[in-house]
Amino acid sequence: MKFSPIFDRRILTHFDFFLLLLILPIITVSLVLVNEISFALFRKELFYIGLGFLVFFIFFLIPWRSIRWLIPYFYWGNIFLLISVDLFGVTKLGAQRWLEIPFIGLTIQPSELFKPAFILMLAYLIQENPPPKGGYRLKNFIKLSFIILLPFFLIAKEPDLGTAMVLLIIGYGILFVVGVHWKIWTGIIITLAVAAPFLYSNLHDYQKKRIHDFLAEKPSYHVQQSIIAIGSGGLTGKPKDEATQTQLKFLPIASSDFIFAYFVERFGFVGAALLILLYAMLILHIFSLGLQPYTDYYIKVFAYGIAFLIFVYTSVNILMTIGLAPVVGVPLPLLSHGGSSFINFMVLFGILENLLAFRFNFLYNSSSKVSYL
């Protein structure tokens, strides 16, 4: 009897258990810290984690390769949501980034939901038209750039320059690794250097203020408190009751944006070094999945995209807490409290695990056409 592929033992062989082993300690530490900060937030965090793993398994079981023809619709559907934000969006704290779900009163942030569709679309296009020797030339580069720049401008207009820049880095980071002719990169660097003053002049006032605060000799109040918390942690950290920066509410947004500062206050320099090492292992492991010598660009592009996303979020968040980057509200992946960010990463991990675990169903030849084993 021939069983369905979902019961094939090769799924377990190809499933990346090491990825789960890397993310579970981060999730566990997040629960510990959030519980120390607020039991109410801890209960929400448990719900988000449970929902996140449920979403992980749902997206793991979706046959992404078999329904790859739906990926462009997935992308353009999310583009429609981004356009809808401009037309019908809900404004909070001076930014129009959310859509309200009718009848139930909940809101969603399409820019967060867009990341999986964005990376999948690039994977689909690159798989359908792989880079030639020497990398993509101008015509194909322009086509791929349109897919990258369209959501960038829609999200930046909300305004949400942080998320827009993350997508820009992910998109062009993928193209850089996959292969684009060197003359194109040279032209882009020269163009950006010339256009930098114009780009700065068109930033919103609050964005200019963040840059000014970052360049100022004295850091902002939030960053000052964060640096104090990090410094007070010393070599091995403090017990919960002695972590006064957080427990006495001096450290702002301790459960999300500045959770790294609280982590260091609790576990010190040693804990910070181990946490950064864990993130480095996670990023390098995911990135290495794309370096395998097969021509499966779905795995390559998706692995590169997730690795760039975690690298950018982790780097910016940690540098922000020590005053070496502007405060932009970027969460620390899997550690910061928050449902949308955590669930979004679990969606990405679920899709990646699907592409890895079920890759035995497909054999890609040099022309990138698919044939079934």
Buried (B, 14 or more C-beta within 10 A) or exposed (E): EEEEBEEBEEBEEBBBEEBBEBBEBBBEBBBEBBBBBBEEBBEBBEEBBEBBBEBBEEBBEEEBBEEBEBBBEBBEBBBEBBBEBEEEBBEEEEBBBBBEEEEEEEEBBBBBBBBBBBBBBBBBBBBEBBBEEEBBBEEBBEEBBEBBBBBBEBBBBBBBBBBBBBBBBBBBBBBBBBBBBEEBBEEBEEEEEEEEEEEEEEBEEEBEEBEEBBEEEEBBEBBEBBBBBBBBBEEEBBEBEEBBBBBEEBBBBBBBBBBBBBBBBBBBBBBBEEBBEBBEEBBEBBBEBBEEEEBBBBBBBBBBBBBBBBBBBBBBBBBBBBBEBBBBBBBBBBBBBBBBBBBBBBBBBBBBBBBBBBBBBBBBEEEBEBEEE
